[in-house]
Amino acid sequence: MPVTAKICGLSTPETLDAAIAGGASHVGFVFFPPSPRNVSFDQARALIQRVPSHIGTVGVFVDPDEALLSAALSSGIGAAQLHKTAPGRAAAIRMRVPVWAAVAVKTRADLDRAAAYGGAADRILYDAKTPEGAALPGGMGLRFDWKLLENIPQPLPWALSGGLDAGNVREAVSVTGARLVDVSSGVEHAPGVKDVAKIAAFLQAVAQC
């Protein structure tokens, strides 16, 4: 089974096109105003219209309220990636759109939280836990100890995120066995500013996994 990749936090046609051309299986759009990657609903809608039907589109949220979620869904996203969202709320959102539940990881015990999303999500996204009080739940270039995922029974399909880039993604896949990897800051030259060359290099590295 090949390894596939989601390029997250896209905001321009040029970088979206680079993700598509490079073979990304999913593309992600952030709906969280404090993030430098935040996009408007109109911006997202225009970008999503460029995405071929075989590539998944994922909206990224931090415990969204109904107004934000409904407006974002109207842009045409195919799944909702939920950070800091309780399983019950995730289950309710899943009645409207497939759900990726982000589980923030620093220690082995953090992985146990994934089990609570059985029946409430379609996929788990393991991401590095950000420091207490951090403004963002992810996209900060942090990574966790990938060995924590070795030989761990998984309640759902899952993806690996957190501090990945073209230089380390093959090691990450080798250690964890991940079949889907997710990158954001690792393909940027400044916070929120994606780099076409880095996107291409990352996807080339994934293709070699």
C-alpha positions as CSV (number, residue, x, y, z in Angstrom):
1,M,0.0,0.0,0.0
2,P,1.6,3.3,-1.1
3,V,2.2,6.2,1.3
4,T,0.1,9.2,0.5
5,A,0.2,12.8,1.7
6,K,-2.0,15.7,2.7
7,I,-0.6,19.2,2.1
8,C,-2.3,21.4,4.7
9,G,-2.8,25.1,5.1
10,L,-2.9,26.0,1.5
11,S,-4.1,29.5,0.5
12,T,-3.0,30.3,-3.0
13,P,-3.7,28.8,-6.5
14,E,0.0,28.3,-7.2
15,T,0.7,26.2,-4.1
16,L,-2.5,24.3,-4.4
17,D,-1.6,23.5,-8.0
18,A,1.9,22.3,-6.8
19,A,0.3,19.9,-4.3
20,I,-2.0,18.6,-7.0
21,A,0.8,18.2,-9.6
22,G,3.0,16.5,-7.0
23,G,0.5,13.8,-6.3
24,A,-1.0,14.8,-2.9
25,S,-3.9,12.6,-2.0
26,H,-5.5,15.4,0.2
27,V,-5.3,19.1,0.5
28,G,-6.2,21.1,3.6
29,F,-7.6,24.5,4.3
30,V,-7.5,26.2,7.7
31,F,-10.6,27.9,9.1
32,F,-9.1,29.3,12.3
33,P,-8.6,33.1,12.4
34,P,-5.6,33.1,14.7
35,S,-3.7,31.0,12.3
36,P,-1.4,32.6,9.6
37,R,-2.9,29.9,7.3
38,N,-6.5,31.0,7.8
39,V,-8.6,31.3,4.6
40,S,-11.9,33.0,4.0
41,F,-14.9,31.0,2.9
42,D,-14.8,32.6,-0.5
43,Q,-11.1,32.0,-0.8
44,A,-11.6,28.3,0.1
45,R,-14.4,27.9,-2.3
46,A,-12.4,29.3,-5.2
47,L,-9.5,27.0,-4.3
48,I,-11.6,23.9,-3.9
49,Q,-13.1,24.4,-7.4
50,R,-9.5,23.8,-8.7
51,V,-9.2,20.4,-7.0
52,P,-9.7,17.3,-9.1
53,S,-12.4,14.9,-7.7
54,H,-9.9,12.2,-6.9
55,I,-8.1,14.4,-4.3
56,G,-9.7,14.8,-0.9
57,T,-10.4,18.3,0.5
58,V,-10.2,18.8,4.3
59,G,-11.2,21.8,6.4
60,V,-9.2,22.3,9.5
61,F,-11.0,23.5,12.6
62,V,-10.5,24.1,16.3
63,D,-13.7,23.1,18.1
64,P,-15.8,25.1,15.6
65,D,-19.2,26.5,16.5
66,E,-22.2,25.9,14.2
67,A,-21.9,29.2,12.3
68,L,-18.3,28.6,11.4
69,L,-18.8,25.0,10.5
70,S,-21.9,25.6,8.3
71,A,-20.2,28.4,6.4
72,A,-17.1,26.3,5.9
73,L,-19.1,23.3,4.7
74,S,-20.8,25.6,2.1
75,S,-17.3,26.1,0.5
76,G,-17.4,22.5,-0.5
77,I,-14.9,20.7,1.8
78,G,-15.1,17.0,1.8
79,A,-14.0,16.3,5.4
80,A,-13.5,18.2,8.7
81,Q,-10.2,17.9,10.7
82,L,-11.1,18.7,14.3
83,H,-8.6,19.9,16.9
84,K,-9.5,20.2,20.6
85,T,-12.9,18.8,19.9
86,A,-14.6,16.4,22.3
87,P,-15.7,13.0,20.9
88,G,-19.4,13.9,21.4
89,R,-19.1,17.0,19.3
90,A,-17.0,15.2,16.7
91,A,-19.8,12.5,16.4
92,A,-22.4,15.2,15.8
93,I,-20.3,16.9,13.1
94,R,-19.7,13.4,11.6
95,M,-23.4,13.2,10.8
96,R,-22.8,16.1,8.3
97,V,-19.3,15.4,7.0
98,P,-16.5,12.8,7.5
99,V,-14.3,13.6,10.5
100,W,-10.6,13.5,11.1
101,A,-10.0,13.7,14.9
102,A,-6.6,15.2,15.8
103,V,-5.0,13.7,18.9
104,A,-2.1,15.7,20.3
105,V,0.8,13.5,21.4
106,K,3.7,14.0,23.7
107,T,3.7,10.8,25.8
108,R,2.5,7.3,25.3
109,A,-0.6,8.0,27.4
110,D,-1.7,10.6,24.9
111,L,-2.3,7.9,22.3
112,D,-5.0,6.3,24.5
113,R,-7.2,9.3,23.7
114,A,-7.7,7.9,20.2
115,A,-10.0,5.1,21.4
116,A,-12.6,7.7,22.5
117,Y,-13.1,8.6,18.9
118,G,-14.2,5.2,17.8
119,G,-17.6,5.8,16.1
120,A,-17.1,9.5,16.4
121,A,-14.5,9.9,13.6
122,D,-13.4,8.3,10.4
123,R,-9.7,8.9,10.9
124,I,-7.3,9.8,13.7
125,L,-4.6,12.4,13.0
126,Y,-1.6,12.1,15.4
127,D,0.0,15.5,15.8
128,A,2.6,16.9,18.1
129,K,1.3,18.5,21.3
130,T,1.9,22.2,21.4
131,P,3.1,24.0,24.5
132,E,0.5,25.0,27.1
133,G,-0.9,28.4,26.2
134,A,0.2,28.2,22.5
135,A,-2.1,30.2,20.2
136,L,-2.2,27.3,17.6
137,P,-3.0,23.6,18.1
138,G,-0.6,22.6,15.3
139,G,1.4,23.9,12.3
140,M,4.3,24.9,14.5
141,G,6.9,22.5,13.2
142,L,6.9,20.4,16.4
143,R,7.3,16.6,16.3
144,F,6.8,13.9,18.8
145,D,8.7,10.7,19.4
146,W,7.6,8.5,16.5
147,K,8.6,5.3,18.3
148,L,5.5,5.9,20.6
149,L,3.4,4.6,17.6
150,E,5.4,1.4,17.1
151,N,3.2,-1.7,17.5
152,I,0.2,0.2,18.9
153,P,-3.2,-1.2,17.9
154,Q,-5.2,1.5,16.1
155,P,-8.9,2.0,16.6
156,L,-9.3,3.7,13.2
157,P,-7.4,4.5,10.1
158,W,-4.8,7.2,11.0
159,A,-2.4,9.7,9.7
160,L,0.9,11.2,11.0
161,S,1.5,14.9,11.4
162,G,3.9,17.2,13.3
163,G,7.3,18.5,12.2
164,L,7.5,16.5,9.0
165,D,9.5,17.7,6.0
166,A,11.2,16.3,2.9
167,G,14.3,15.4,5.0
168,N,12.6,13.3,7.6
169,V,9.4,11.9,6.2
170,R,10.9,8.7,5.0
171,E,12.3,8.0,8.5
172,A,8.9,8.9,10.0
173,V,7.1,6.4,7.8
174,S,9.7,3.7,8.4
175,V,9.4,4.1,12.2
176,T,5.6,4.4,12.5
177,G,4.3,2.5,9.5
178,A,2.1,5.5,8.6
179,R,0.3,5.2,5.2
180,L,-0.8,8.9,5.2
181,V,1.3,11.8,6.3
182,D,0.3,15.4,6.8
183,V,2.6,18.5,6.4
184,S,2.1,22.2,6.8
185,S,5.0,24.2,8.2
186,G,7.5,21.8,6.7
187,V,6.7,23.1,3.2
188,E,6.8,26.8,4.1
189,H,9.5,29.4,3.9
190,A,7.7,31.6,6.4
191,P,4.7,31.0,8.7
192,G,1.7,30.5,6.4
193,V,3.7,31.1,3.3
194,K,3.9,27.8,1.3
195,D,6.8,27.1,-0.9
196,V,6.2,25.4,-4.3
197,A,9.7,23.8,-4.4
198,K,9.3,22.5,-0.8
199,I,5.9,21.0,-1.7
200,A,7.4,19.2,-4.7
201,A,10.4,18.0,-2.7
202,F,8.1,16.7,0.1
203,L,5.8,14.8,-2.3
204,Q,8.9,13.3,-4.1
205,A,10.2,12.0,-0.8
206,V,6.8,10.5,0.1
207,A,6.7,8.8,-3.3
208,Q,10.0,7.1,-2.4
209,C,8.7,5.7,0.9
